[in-house]
Amino acid sequence: MRYTNEQNALNPENFTIEIADNIFNRVRSLVSNSDIEEGGKFIGNIEEINGKVLIKVDSYIDSGPNVNNTRHQIIPDSSYQLKTFRLIEEKYNQDIEHIGTWHSHHCNGLQHLSSGDENGYFSTLNKSTYNVDYFFAMLVTGISYSKLQVKFYIFQKGLNEYIELPHIRIRRVSNSFNVNVYDKYLQSLEEQNIKARNSRYSNLDTPDNDYQPRWYNFIIPKRRKISVQDELKKFIIEDKKWLSVQNFFKVNLYNKPSEGVYWKWSIWSDANYFEIKFKYPQHRISEFATIECIDTKQSILIPLSANRYSRILEFIDNLKSLNAKEDVYQKPKTIYNTQSNPVVPNENNKTSIDLDKLGIKEIVVADKKWFKRYFPSSELVLKGNAIYWKIKTPFFLIFYKYPNGKVFNPANNKVIIEFYKLSDIKNSFKVEKLYMSETRHLEFKSLIEEADNNYKSDLLKLDNKDDQDIYSE
């Protein structure tokens, strides 16, 4: 990898990127309705004055009707992109230039440019037909609640390194009237190409040996929908064969409108009886299924790969071992009292802890309001002298612990954050610390998103060791 953070000719302070608002709208619409890599070619202009570089990104040309893209690579329709670029150049703006590209890793969890991406960008930058000295790249690493998670990179002709730009160097701007005209034209072309891509798969009832992409209700709502059951047929047949040789009880397959398609079976652990649900993706084929213990509410995501059976057995073994010890998922004995003057009782209810006297009332009330908004199932618990919030994400059980002590001083104390992997609680533990400042909620949410993304990326790396991510210009 030739990425560098060192101070060199590529100083982030020397770059300003102006990106048209509608580019983000188009990217968000495309990525949120696709489970394979997407991308496009940026067009605009680059100005350099006294060492300061301004890159104006006006629009992008989509990957074309004959793009070859999967969850691990994207090879655009280069002839379409060149033809479209020449048309824009001739009809709308003679000074327009190809200035970079964007593509997504939202479907595979990779949080950085691959070696294929790097090599492709360096190759494009050093071609004689590439007319500018810089190459701007945008990588979409994920999408959460319709918000894009993006990274920005700069490559320079003649250098063998590149840098990542901080978001402070990016400005969202409105396009001029002339740019709006050809941006709308390019958007209409993109919609036509999505229609062509849809029709390419509209007559397929089952996926190929590896994978067939799907776009559900995107742009063309009248096209024939492929049922999820058809796409799941391969997995259901494989799972039925595997389940038939396991020592499980009452194994049945269900298909309910409210829950989708799932297997349900029972297991015995010592004197306890557990019901397990293995649920397939409901709306479209994604990377993950969900396995859940109905009795304890413990659940994790499992990649739909050849390794899913070992992960199912690991989940069950972990469930049995937890049952042998104290069950961390049982409902806590003490929960936060929502009185106006909050008092947290101890476990034997003989004494109470007055949050006012500890100087923590305002902190806990503010945290409660935030946690109940973003993590509705969160709970405030007292265990011994410890007061903490318990939060569950798809991958982690998290404890948000206030510092112990007779009197709290938010300016000098830190909140302790403990992460436990749901897939292996006994052997996993990670600690982070945050000052009890006004920014603690944003910092905490950022920690959770980073941990979830890293864990998802690690899962995919384990299940796709031989896959290579390739981007070709």
N, C-alpha and C positions, 0 to 999 in steps of 0.2 A: 504494500500500500504506500502510495507516495503522498499521502496527506500529511500536512505539517501545521503546527501552531506557532512555529518560530517566527521571529521578526525577520522578514526578508523583503524582496521586491514586492511581494504580495502582502501589503499591509492593509488589514480590513478598514482602517480609518481612511484610506484613500478611495474607497468605493461607496457609491450610493446607487441603490437599485430602485427604480420607479416601476411598479407593476400595476397594470390596469385592473381595476376592481373586477371586471367581468371575467378575467382569467381565473380568479379564485372561484367565482360562481360556477364556471364551466367545469373546472377540475373537480370541485366538490360534487357536482351533479353526476359526473362520470364515475368517479371513484366509489361513491356511496352506493351505486347500483351495479357494481362489478366485483367479482371475486378473483380476478386475474390482473396481471400488471397492465397498466394503462400509461399513455404518454403522449407527447406532442413536441413539435419544433417551434421554439420561440422566434418571433420576428420583431424587429424594432431598430433602434440605433444606439451607437456608443459614442460618447463625446469625452475627450480627454484634454484638460486644460491645466497646465502647471502641475502635472503629476496626479491630479484629482480626476477620477473616472466616474462618469454618470452613464449608467446603462438604463435605457428606456425600453421596457418590455411592453409592446403595444397589444400583441395578440399571440396566438399560436395556431399552427396547422396541425390538425389531428393526425393520428397514425395511419389513417386511410382504410379503405374497404378490405384490403388484402393483407392487413397486418397479421403477423404470426406472434401471438402472445399467449402465455400460459401463466401459471402462478410463479414461475421462476425465471421467465425471460420475456423480452419484447423485442421483436424485429419489425420495424415499421415498413409500410409500403413506400419505399423511397421514390419510386417513379411518380406516384401520386403527389407526394410532398413537393418534389421539384416542379412538377407541372403547375401545382397550385401556387407555389411561390412566384413563378414566372408570371402567372396571371395577375397576382396582386401587384407585383412590380410594374407591370405594363399598364394596368388599368387604374390603379389607385395611388401608388407611391413609388417613384423611380429610385428613391434613396433608401428604400427598405433593405434591411440586411438580415440574414440568419445569424442570431446572436447567442443561441444556446438551445437548451432543451429541458423538458421535465419528464419524469416518469415516476411510477409508484412502486413501493414495496409493502403497501398496506395489506396485501394478501399473504405474505410469507414471513413477516415479522423482522426482516433484515433492517437494521437501524442505520445503515451507512451504505455508501456506494460500494458495489462489488468490484473486484479486479476487472471484470468484463466491462463494467461501466467506465472505470478509469481509463482503460486502454482505448475504448471507443471514443471517449471525449478527446484524449490526447491526439488520436489519429485524425479526428475531424479538424481539430484546431490547427494542425500542421499541414493540412492539405492546401495546395496552391489556390484552390477555388474558394477557400474560406477567407473572406476579405477583411476581417477585423482581428485585433490582437488579443481579444479576450473571449472566453467562453463561459457563459453563465448557466449553471445547472440548478434545478430545483428537484428535490426528492421528497415525495409524499410517503412518510413512514407509517401513517395510520390516520384514522378518522374516528372521532369520539363525539357523540351528541352533535353531529353535523359540523364539528369543528375540525379543520384539517391540521394534522401534525406534520410540519414541513421543516426541511433543512435546505440551506442555500450554499452553493459552492462557486468559487471563481478559479478558472484555469487561465494561464497566460502563455502566449506563444513564446517558445524559446526556453521555457522553464520546465523542469521535470517534476515539479511539485504543485500542489494546489492547496487552497485554504477553505475552511468553512466560515461563512459570514454570520456574525451575530444578527439577530432579528432587528436590532436597532438601526441597522444599515438599510432596511427595507422600508419603502414607502408605498402605500396604496394610493393610486391617483385615478382621476376620471379621464377618460379619453376625449380627444378632440372630436368634432363632428365627422371629419374625414376618416379618422381611425375607427370610429363607431360603425361607419358604413361597412368597411371590409371586415371588421370583427364580427358583425352580425352575419355577413356572408359566410365567413369561415365557420361560424356556429351552425348555420343551416347545412353546410357541407358535412359537418361532424354528425348531425342528426341523421342525414341520409346514409352515412356510412355505418352508423349504429344499426339502422334498419337493414342494411345489406348483411351485416354480421349476424343479426338475429335470424334472417332468412337462411343463412348458411347452415344453421343447426335446427331449423324449425321442423324438419322431417325426421329427425333422429329421436328414436324412442328410448334408447339406452346409451350410456356413455361409451367412448372407446376404451381400450385397455387401460389407458392412464386417466384421462380427464377431459371433459368437455365443458367449456365455459357457458354460463347462462346469464342473460340480462332480463330481469323480471319487471314487466310493466314500465320499461324505460323508453321514453320517446314515442314508441308505437304501441299504445295500449290494446289495440284490436288484434294483435297477433296471437296465434294459438299458444296457450301456456303448456309447458311440459310439467306433468305432475311430479311432485317430490317423490312419490312412491316409485316412479319409473327410475329416477336418478339414484334412489336408495337401493334398488333391487339387488345390485351387486353386493353391497355391504350386508343387506339382510340375509341373503343366501349364505354368505361366509359366516356371519355371526350365528345363524341357526345351526350350522354344522358344528361350530365350536361349542356352543352352549349345550348341545346334545350329549357331549362327552364329559361335561363338568358335573360335579357333585352338588348341583343346585336343585331346589324344589320349586314346584309350581311355576315353571318357565312358560311364559305366554307373551305373544306379540300383540300390541294394541295400536289402534289408529283412531285418535280422537280429534275432532276439529279444534278443540281448545288447547291441546297439548302436542299434537302431531303424532309421529310414529315413535314407539318406544318398546323396549323389552322390559319385562318385570319378572323378578324371581325372588326366592327367599333363601336365606342361609341360617344355619345354627352356629352360635358361638357360645360355648359353655352352656349356660342355662338360658341364654337369651336368643330371641328369634328376631331377625332383621329382614325387612323387605328392601330390595334393591331395584332401582329404575335406571335403565340405560337409554337415554333419549337422543335421537338423531336431530340434526338441525331442522327447524320447522319451516323456515321460509325459503331457504336455498341451500345448496351444498356448500358448506364452509369447511374450514380445516378441522373443526372440533365437534365432538359429541359431548354430552354431559352424563356423568354417572352420579347418582345420588342415593344416599341411605334415607329412606322415607321416615324412619323412626328418629334418627338423630339430626336430620336436616344437613348432614355433612355432604358436600358435593364438590367435584372438581371437573375441569374440562380435560378431555382426552382427544388427541389428534386422531382423525380417521385414517390411520395408517396400519401397516402390517404389525406394528408394535403395540397396537391398542389392547391386545389380550393380556400382555404382561402388565400393562398399566391397570387394567381392571383387577387383576389378581393382587397387585400391590395395594390398590385401594381397599380391597376386602381384607387383606392381611393387616393393614393399618387400622381399619375399623375394629377388627378383633382385638388387636393389641391395646387400643384405646379403651375398649370395653373392660379389659382386664385391670386397667388402672382407673384413675379419676377421669371421668368423661368431661373434656374441656368444652363440649358443646351443650351440656345440660344448662337449663335456665338458671341464671345466677340467683342466689338466695337473697341478695340485696340489690335493689334497683333505685335509681335516683328518684327522690320525692319531688314532685313538681309544685310544691307549695311556694308562696311568694317569698318566704324566708326559709330557704332549703336547709334541711337537716338530713344527713345520711346516717341511718341506723347501722350499728355493727351486726355481726352475724347472729349473736345470741339475743339481740334486741334489748340488752340491759342498759347500754349507754349509747349515746349518739355523738356524732361529730358535727359541730356547728360550722358551716362553711364561712359564715360571716366572721367568726373569731379567727379563722385561719387566714383570712384575707383573700379567699379564693372564690367567693360567691360570684363576683362579676365575671371572672374567668370561666367558671363552670357554666353559668347561664349563657354566656356568649357562645361557648363551645357547643352547648346543647342545641341552641337554635341552628347553628351551622351543621352539626352532625345529622340532625333530624331532617334537614333539607337535602343533603347530599348522600347520606347513608341512613335511610329510614329505619333499618333494622338494628342500628347501633344501640348499645346499652351501656349505662354508667353503673359501675360495680364497685362495691367496697369489699376488699378481702384482706383481713388483718388491718394493718395501718395504711394499706395502699388504696388509692382511689384512681380508677382508670376507666377509660372507654374501651369497649370491645367492638371491633368492626370486622366484617367478613367481606372479602372481595372474591372474584372467581378463582383466584389462586392462593390467597393468603388469609390467615387469621391474624388480626393486628390488634395489639394492645397499645393504647395511647395513655401513658401513665404520668400523673402529676407527681412532682418531687415530694418525697416524704419530709416531714418536719413540722414543728409546732406552729410556725407562722410562715406563710408563703410570701416570697418577694418576687413578683413576676419579672422585675428588671434583672435579677441575678440568677433566677432559676430556669432550668430547661425542662421541657417535656421529653420523656423517654418514649421512643417508638420501637416496639418489638414486632418483628415479622416472623410468622411461622408458616411454612409451606403446608397447604392442606393435604398435599400428596404424601407428606412425610414429616408430620409434626414432631415426632420424637427426636429426629436427627437434624432438624433445621432451626436456625435461630439467627436473626440479624437485628442489630440495634442501630437506631439513628437518634440524634438529639436535636431538638429545636428550641430556641429561645421563645419564651412566652410573650412574643411581641405581636403587633397588629397583623403581621404578615404570616403568622404561623399556619393559618388555615390554607393559604395558597401554597406554602412550602410543603405542608403535609399532603395535600392533594397531588402535588408534583412528585413527591416521593412514592406515593402509591402507583401513579401512572407509570413512573419509571420502573418500579419493581415488577408490575404486571407485564409491561412490554418486554423487559429483560427475560422474565420467566417464559413468556410465550415464545420469544426468540430462541431460548435454550431448548425448549421442547421441539421446535421445528428443526433446529440444527441436528438434534439426535435422530429425528425421523427422516431427515433428508441429507445424510452425510455425503452422498454422491452427487447431489444436485448442484449445478452451477448456475449462477445468475448472470445472464448475458444481456448486454444492450448493444445493439449495432446501429450505427447511423446509416 
